[in-house]
């Protein structure tokens, strides 16, 4: 079970760059006309774009916010993590935004434009170019805390955690009431296996923003690292009450249910997590493992285990040794020993040195099972 934190950042640039246009009209209701889209990100470019539901405006979005899109209804796009619709003209695809900003920055190099381009470049994993944009913005506004938070987020993705921590400490000096700075610093501590410091920062973030689902989710993971599943469960429950469209939280709560041997609840949460994000290899893998190895026989489902394990491997181009190991385990549970041996052999080739011995022992076991089955046939 690999607990999930957000890897993308919800950056908070200055309002001021208006690239789209805001119109008021009736929001289309969900219907059979909704077009399902492959999940992809877009970046808000209109100042205070509306996020709407059938009941009206749910909240305002700021320029630079990154939103995941999964459906389209006429000119409206569905944002599942926020539970609402945003107008298509209020957002842009990262690549298109970069092209626009290249010209705009040549005409007028201002902080907001550098920051927006950095966000777009970050989404495309152009981290060095994104850092260069933030550096240019800092030269123009060296006392802007958000810029240091943004740079810390990019450095975290580059696994430059020491430099990211320095940026966040500086940002907190400039803006001691920034919930986002504390949340991101807490994530750095958590990734460095310092759960106590992480929880302290998540507490500070939640004091400033009690409805921050990311902070609740991350604090729940920190509690698990401390061996406190009940406190983790409370945080995941609260996060889901605030927003029941976040796949990561359902996947994490499912892991707690599984550890508590409440398998029906675990399966339900895994299925909900996959419904919200069918492209998550982690959740497909975790559900496959449960179906293949569950201690309670009534919850085992080897055929479903194979389907979910194959999906996890396909989503990672079969390059993750742990996911291949799960697929091999699912094949064995489904009485497909030949495929199990072939898949496990591939997993061993891709595994880190410290992970090979356990897989090799399992492979030896599978080969003995195959030999025994052959002898019985003879």
C-alpha positions in Angstrom: 0.0 0.0 0.0 1.5 3.3 -1.1 -0.3 6.2 0.4 -0.9 9.1 -2.0 -0.2 12.8 -1.6 -0.7 15.5 -4.1 2.2 15.9 -6.4 0.9 18.9 -8.3 0.9 22.3 -6.6 -2.0 24.7 -6.3 0.0 27.8 -6.9 -1.3 31.2 -6.0 -0.1 33.9 -8.3 -1.2 37.5 -8.1 -4.5 38.3 -9.8 -4.1 40.6 -12.7 -3.6 38.7 -16.0 -6.8 38.4 -17.9 -6.6 36.1 -20.8 -10.2 34.9 -21.1 -13.6 36.5 -20.9 -16.3 36.0 -18.4 -19.9 35.6 -19.5 -23.0 34.9 -17.5 -25.4 32.3 -18.8 -27.3 29.2 -17.6 -25.1 26.2 -16.6 -25.9 23.0 -18.5 -27.2 20.2 -16.4 -25.4 16.9 -16.5 -26.9 14.8 -19.2 -26.3 12.1 -21.8 -24.8 14.9 -24.0 -21.8 15.1 -21.6 -18.6 14.2 -23.5 -16.2 12.1 -21.4 -12.6 13.3 -21.9 -9.3 11.7 -21.0 -8.3 13.4 -17.7 -6.0 16.3 -18.5 -5.0 19.5 -16.8 -5.8 23.1 -17.8 -4.7 26.3 -16.2 -7.1 29.1 -15.1 -6.3 32.3 -17.0 -9.4 34.5 -16.3 -9.5 36.7 -13.2 -11.9 35.1 -10.7 -13.3 32.6 -13.1 -16.6 31.0 -11.8 -16.8 27.4 -10.7 -20.5 26.6 -11.1 -23.0 23.9 -10.2 -26.7 23.6 -11.0 -27.3 25.6 -7.8 -25.2 28.5 -8.9 -21.6 29.8 -8.4 -19.7 27.5 -6.0 -16.5 29.5 -5.8 -14.1 31.8 -7.7 -10.9 30.5 -9.3 -7.8 32.6 -9.5 -5.4 32.8 -12.5 -2.7 30.1 -12.2 -4.9 27.4 -10.6 -4.4 24.1 -12.2 -7.6 22.1 -12.7 -8.2 18.5 -13.8 -10.8 18.2 -16.6 -12.7 14.9 -17.3 -15.9 15.9 -19.1 -17.3 18.6 -21.5 -20.8 19.8 -21.9 -21.0 22.5 -24.6 -18.7 25.3 -23.5 -18.4 24.0 -19.9 -15.7 21.7 -18.5 -16.1 19.4 -15.5 -13.6 19.7 -12.6 -14.1 16.6 -10.5 -11.7 17.6 -7.7 -13.7 20.8 -7.1 -17.1 19.4 -7.9 -18.1 22.0 -10.5 -18.0 23.3 -14.0 -15.7 26.0 -15.4 -16.2 27.8 -18.7 -13.8 26.6 -21.5 -12.8 30.2 -22.3 -11.6 30.7 -18.7 -8.8 28.1 -18.9 -6.0 27.1 -21.3 -4.0 24.0 -22.2 -0.5 24.4 -20.8 1.2 24.3 -24.2 -1.1 26.9 -25.7 -0.6 29.1 -22.6 3.1 29.0 -23.0 2.9 30.1 -26.6 0.7 33.0 -25.7 3.0 34.1 -22.8 6.2 33.9 -24.9 4.9 36.8 -26.9 3.2 38.6 -24.0 6.5 38.5 -22.0 8.4 39.9 -24.9 6.0 42.8 -25.0 5.7 43.3 -21.2 7.8 41.2 -18.8 5.8 41.4 -15.6 5.7 39.1 -12.6 2.2 37.6 -13.3 3.2 36.5 -16.7 6.4 34.8 -15.7 4.6 33.1 -12.9 1.8 31.8 -15.1 4.4 30.5 -17.6 6.2 28.8 -14.8 3.0 27.0 -13.8 2.4 25.9 -17.4 6.0 24.7 -17.8 5.8 22.8 -14.5 2.7 21.0 -15.7 4.7 19.9 -18.8 7.6 18.8 -16.5 9.8 21.5 -17.9 11.2 22.2 -14.5 14.4 24.0 -15.3 12.5 26.4 -17.5 9.9 26.9 -14.8 12.6 27.7 -12.3 14.1 30.3 -14.7 10.7 32.0 -14.9 10.3 32.1 -11.1 13.8 33.5 -10.8 13.0 36.2 -13.3 9.8 37.0 -11.3 11.7 37.2 -8.0 14.1 39.7 -9.5 11.1 41.9 -10.2 9.5 41.3 -6.8 11.9 39.8 -4.2 9.5 40.3 -1.3 6.7 38.2 -2.9 6.2 35.1 -0.7 4.1 33.2 -3.3 7.1 33.2 -5.7 9.3 31.4 -3.1 6.4 28.9 -2.4 6.1 28.2 -6.2 9.8 27.7 -6.6 9.8 25.4 -3.6 7.1 23.3 -5.2 9.1 22.9 -8.4 12.2 22.1 -6.5 10.3 19.4 -4.6 9.3 17.8 -7.9 13.0 17.9 -8.8 13.8 16.2 -5.5 15.8 19.2 -4.4 14.3 19.1 -1.0 17.0 21.1 0.9 16.6 24.0 -1.5 12.8 23.7 -1.4 12.9 23.9 2.4 15.1 27.0 2.3 12.6 28.7 0.0 9.7 27.8 2.3 11.4 29.0 5.4 12.0 32.3 3.6 8.4 32.5 2.4 7.1 31.9 5.9 9.2 34.8 7.2 7.7 37.0 4.5 4.1 35.6 5.0 3.7 33.9 8.3 0.0 33.4 7.8 0.4 31.4 4.5 -1.4 28.0 4.9 0.1 26.9 1.6 3.7 27.4 2.8 3.1 25.4 5.9 1.3 22.6 4.0 4.1 22.3 1.5 6.8 22.3 4.1 4.9 19.6 6.0 4.9 17.5 2.8 8.7 17.9 2.6 9.1 16.8 6.2 6.7 13.8 5.6 8.7 12.7 2.6 11.8 12.9 4.7 10.2 10.6 7.2 9.8 13.2 9.9 6.1 12.8 10.7 6.2 14.9 13.9 7.5 18.0 12.2 5.1 17.3 9.3 2.1 17.1 11.6 3.1 20.4 13.3 3.1 22.1 9.9 -0.1 20.5 8.8 -1.7 21.7 12.1 -0.5 25.3 11.3 -1.9 25.0 7.8 -5.2 23.8 9.0 -5.5 26.5 11.6 -5.2 29.0 8.8 -7.4 27.0 6.4 -9.5 24.4 8.1 -11.1 23.2 4.8 -7.8 22.3 3.1 -8.3 18.8 1.9 -4.7 18.4 0.9 -3.5 19.2 4.4 -6.0 16.8 5.9 -5.0 14.0 3.5 -1.3 14.6 4.2 -1.7 14.7 8.0 -3.6 11.5 7.8 -0.6 9.9 6.0 1.7 11.3 8.7 -0.5 9.8 11.5 -0.2 6.4 9.7 3.6 6.7 9.7 3.3 7.3 13.5 1.2 4.2 13.8 -2.0 6.0 14.6 -4.6 4.7 12.1 -7.6 6.0 14.0 -6.4 9.6 13.8 -5.6 9.0 10.1 -9.1 7.8 9.5 -10.6 10.9 11.2 -8.6 13.1 8.8 -9.6 11.1 5.7 -13.2 11.1 6.8 -13.2 14.9 7.3 -11.5 15.4 3.9 -14.1 13.4 2.2 -16.9 15.3 3.9 -15.4 18.5 2.6 -14.9 17.1 -1.0 -15.9 13.7 -2.0 -14.3 14.0 -5.5 -10.7 13.5 -4.5 -9.5 10.0 -5.6 -6.3 10.1 -3.4 -8.2 10.4 -0.2 -10.5 7.5 -1.0 -7.5 5.4 -1.9 -5.8 6.3 1.3 -8.9 5.6 3.4 -9.2 2.2 1.7 -5.7 1.3 2.9 -6.7 2.0 6.5 -9.9 -0.1 6.1 -7.7 -2.9 4.6 -5.3 -2.8 7.6 -8.3 -3.0 9.9 -9.5 -6.0 8.0 -12.7 -4.2 7.0 -12.5 -5.5 3.5 -15.9 -4.5 2.2 -15.3 -0.9 3.1 -11.8 -1.0 1.6 -13.1 -2.4 -1.7 -15.9 0.2 -1.8 -13.3 3.0 -1.3 -10.9 1.6 -3.9 -13.7 1.4 -6.4 -14.7 5.0 -5.7 -11.1 6.1 -6.1 -10.8 4.4 -9.5 -14.2 5.9 -10.6 -12.8 9.3 -9.8 -9.4 8.7 -11.4 -9.3 5.6 -13.6 -5.7 6.4 -14.6 -4.2 5.9 -11.1 -1.8 2.9 -11.2 -1.5 2.9 -7.4 -5.2 2.4 -6.8 -5.5 -0.3 -9.4 -2.5 -2.1 -7.9 -3.8 -1.9 -4.3 -7.2 -3.2 -5.3 -5.6 -6.0 -7.3 -3.4 -7.0 -4.3 -6.5 -7.1 -2.0 -8.4 -9.2 -4.5 -5.5 -11.6 -5.0 -4.3 -12.0 -1.4 -7.2 -11.1 1.0 -7.2 -13.1 4.2 -11.0 -13.4 4.0 -11.7 -15.8 1.2 -15.1 -14.3 0.5 -13.5 -11.1 -0.7 -10.9 -12.7 -3.0 -11.5 -12.2 -6.7 -8.6 -13.5 -8.8 -10.1 -12.5 -12.2 -10.7 -9.0 -11.0 -7.2 -8.9 -9.5 -5.7 -9.8 -12.9 -7.7 -7.1 -14.6 -6.7 -4.3 -12.2 -3.1 -5.4 -12.0 -2.8 -5.4 -15.8 -4.3 -2.0 -15.9 -1.7 -0.7 -13.3 1.1 -2.2 -15.4 -0.2 -0.8 -18.7 -0.5 2.7 -17.1 3.2 2.5 -16.2 4.4 0.8 -19.4 5.3 -2.3 -17.4 8.3 -0.6 -15.9 7.4 -0.8 -12.2 8.8 -3.9 -10.6 6.3 -3.8 -7.7 3.3 -3.5 -10.0 4.6 -6.4 -12.1 5.0 -8.4 -8.8 1.3 -7.7 -8.1 0.4 -8.9 -11.5 2.4 -12.1 -11.1 0.6 -12.7 -7.7 -2.7 -12.1 -9.4 -1.9 -14.6 -12.2 -0.9 -17.2 -9.6 -4.1 -16.7 -7.7 -6.0 -17.1 -10.9 -4.2 -20.4 -11.7 -2.2 -19.0 -14.5 1.2 -20.1 -13.3 3.0 -19.9 -16.6 2.1 -16.2 -16.9 2.9 -15.6 -13.2 6.5 -17.0 -13.7 7.0 -15.0 -16.9 5.8 -11.8 -15.2 7.7 -12.3 -12.0 10.9 -12.9 -14.0 10.3 -9.5 -15.7 9.7 -7.9 -12.3 13.1 -9.2 -11.0 14.9 -7.8 -14.0 13.5 -4.3 -13.2 13.6 -4.5 -9.4 16.2 -2.6 -7.3 18.9 -4.8 -5.8 17.4 -4.8 -2.3 14.1 -6.0 -3.7 15.3 -8.9 -5.9 15.8 -11.6 -3.2 12.2 -11.8 -2.0 10.9 -11.9 -5.6 13.5 -14.6 -6.5 12.2 -16.7 -3.5 8.7 -16.3 -4.8 9.8 -17.3 -8.3 11.4 -20.4 -7.0 8.1 -21.3 -5.2 6.1 -20.7 -8.4 8.4 -23.0 -10.4 8.1 -25.8 -7.8 4.3 -25.4 -8.0 4.6 -25.7 -11.8 6.8 -28.8 -11.6 4.3 -30.4 -9.1 1.4 -29.6 -11.4 3.3 -31.1 -14.3 4.1 -34.3 -12.3 0.4 -34.7 -11.4 -0.6 -34.4 -15.0 2.0 -37.1 -16.0 
